[in-house]
């Protein structure tokens, strides 16, 4: 019995030796076929053993096993492996140790080696070989699991995945990285768009970050997010459907809707036609005539009097379609440009329809219960329509500042309506962006720009748009103006920014001025002027964010050195002392 068990054990563990005592009458290959196969295996193995430093390869043991099973000569293996051993990896390690002994930091040496290895891999990467190695392993290689734990090698995988989107090994590695919790790093990877599970994780992480990070994070990462979502029709449809559903939630729904609209605006700039998806998500298919009219205009990105008439009649009916259908940002932008862009020609017969549709979209409120519309509140529709019409009449004619003085009461009264405030910002933008505007202007503060102060006072939501316009004007070259005139013009624009700061837009304004100072592309006298004006209007308490942005400007000797008095009885010294006292540990 013991002899039988011993024989079974020998048969089981025979793997490294050729089984030459097989029954010739069995179904096994003939001796000639077996011999030819063994010869072929040996030739393949010898070719690999002859390659440089093959003894360092992960597959060395598998190849040795194949070679000995096919009857290979052990001495030949030893000779080949030793002759072709160049110790490249060991030499690199030795050089690294020498560099450390010579005084370099370990982190610097590690970065040097990793960067060089990264360049070599990128230069010589072969996706077919990578796939073949991956297939031969039969399971996730241990070295790959270790690689994805290091940021350097993850970034390498991202780079290769962009260059070789069809590589199976890289696609699988991207999934491993996502499984390991690093999906936040993969927002720019087009490869991830091909894997639903990975893409869903990245989308979830990105949306969560936007909800938590607010406006600043949105502006910083929006382009990468949109690029990922708009990678293909399938990713765009999937993402917009999810965002549309999330936008229905009472908590955070409005922010999700903003993100969805920004994505729609991005895809519009890429000249892809996403109108059918937009219409499907708004539920326009239930109102075929509205859907047809809107689709025709959105596809061409131009308004059409015939389609406007169709919409006008339907929204004047006793039971109008949902207002949400005409709240598509692209459609509202077209209406705004047609009504507030100077010189735009609209047929007088159709003009009231344009105004009515814009007013309806921004002022009508609907109440729903369990998906059924219960009421349509049109209380503000008439006054909003009148305000848009009055300001449109002013904006449509190219008037100078002196000609606008009689219209000031009307403008200031109507600017209180948010849609009119936005229209005025657009009108001012079109007007003052003309190259000859400041050249022909004679006032210290042109009336068009003074109107921006009123917009900033009335509407917090328009602060960013006003600031963007002021920044664009501040940075716009004015070669036709004398240097001193340019400085006075920029001081006037800084006054507008200071007013914006006083209305609650402090962080964005100060952050921009600090950026100008750091770039060293703005005259220091302008920075000094801004600091002086701000110190005149602010009072404690100050937020930590404001102090972190503004204090470096106030402390800089080039900016405020001449503004200080002996004894510290001046706004600069008082601000610095107050900030230092509040920042000091208790």
ABEGO torsion letter per residue (X at the ends): XAAAAAAAAAAAAAAABBBAABBAABABBBAAAAAAAAAAAAAAAAAAAABBGAAABAAAAAAAAAAAAAGBBAAAAAAAAAAABAGAAAAAAAAAAAAAAAGBBAAAAAAAAAAAAAAAAAAABBAAAAAAAAAAAGBBBAAAAAAAABAAAAAAAAAAAAABAABAAAAAAAAAAAAAGAAAAAAABAAAAABAAAAAAAAAAAAAAAAAAEAAAAAAAAAAAAAAAAABAAAAAAAAAAAAAAAABABGAAAAAAAAAAAAAAAAAAGBBAAAAAAAAAGAAABAAAAAAAAAAAAAGBBBAAAAAAAAAAAABABBBBAAAAABAAAAAAAAAAAABBGBBBBAAAAAAAAAAAAAAAABBBBBBGGBBABBBAAAAAAAAAAAAAAAAAAABBBBAAAAAAAAAAAAAAAABAAAAAAAAAAAAAAAABAAAAAABABABBAAAAAAAAAAAABAAAAAAAAAAAAAAAABBBAABBAAAAAAAAAAAAAAAAAAAAAGAAAAAAAAAAAAAAAGABBAAAAAAAAAAAAAABBOBBBAAAAAAAAAAAABAAAAAAABBBGGBBAAAAAAAAAAAAABBX
